[in-house]
Amino acid sequence: MNPEELRVREDLATLAGTPRGRELLQLSLRSIERGQRGLTAGCWTDRGIAGCLFQHAYWQGVDEGIFADAGRPGDWIGSFVGSGDYGTVIRAIEAFDLLAKQRHADVTPRRLLPPRIEVRQEEWREAVERMLVETLAAAEPEQAAPISKGVGAAH
């Protein structure tokens, strides 16, 4: 395992160790598995057609009635996991960005501009799904509680 993947897995394990963090990862996994939107590296969204791991959690949460479809996704996710885990979410976004760009992308140098970085989408999606499944399987939930509705969601 390379250092970038180790860092991602550590952040995922931290999140999976708390009930809300685990729920957030489960939402992400369900959305990514549906395959309706692309998976970006590091940023929240790409013009609404693709998003990072946590943008996927937001989209799935909206679909399931957990989050209201209003405001910024980061605000709703922060409300959902709390301030302690939100810091881990931000660290994980950075770690995912590094992993994708250094291990799952083609880099084309350009003379006057920064290098062009193109993430190999299918490979990236498979890597993220694998890490999520393995992390969730390794983390034993303290309580098997259903995801609660109510973080800005209509009841």
ABEGO torsion letter per residue (X at the ends): XBAAAAAAAAAAAAAAABAAAAAAAAAAAAAAAAGABBBBBGBABBGGABBBAAAAAAAAAAAAGABBBBEBAAAAAAAAAEAAAAAAAAAAAAAAAAAAAAAABBBBBBAABBBBBBBBAAAAAAAAAAAAAAAAAABBBABBBBBBBGBGBBX
